[in-house]
Amino acid sequence: MSPGPQGAAPAAAGPDPGFRRTVWRWWGDFLEYSRGALWVLPTMSALVALVIGWILSSIDVGDTGPFGWVVFEGTPDDARTLLTVVSTAMIGVIATVFGLAVVALQLSSTQFSPRVVRNFLRDGVTQWVLAVFVGTFAYAAAGLYTVGLGAGGRVDRFPGSR
């Protein structure tokens, strides 16, 4: 090999800096998109709620455990009723809150600017509220699956029950 311009040896072949720049640019574009997308945080919240439900349902809590006072002590039918009420209420709350918000956005965007909708979608509070509602619904729906079908059907354990 011939020496470089100043008589120095050529640089060793390493990772392509253009590839690294491309990956970082792609990652930055993805983060920018995910900040404005209303579905990213609620989807992550639903996945986290499912994992938490799976972990809680696999913990064996005895009568003398430190968290014995927190444990649900009802029958599977009671657990099914509770989870049905929670999941139904969450769907109702999600539909009502975001339905009214969309109507308000539609009216305000005609009077002010279409950017109102984009600001609503990019608002962190909006995304977190929807994430909490969706996560609660996902946890309750997965708990319904875990509890089972009915008195004559499959009955497992309620997440966090004895």
Secondary structure, DSSP 8 states (H G I E B T S, - for coil): ----TTS-------S-HHHHHHHHHHHHHHHHHHHH-SSHHHHHHHHHHHHHHHHHHH----TTSTTTTTSB-S-HHHHHHHHHHHHHHHHHHHHHHHHHHHHHHHHHHHHS-THHHHHHHH-HHHHHHHHHHHHHHHHHHHHHHHHBS-SSS-B---TTB-
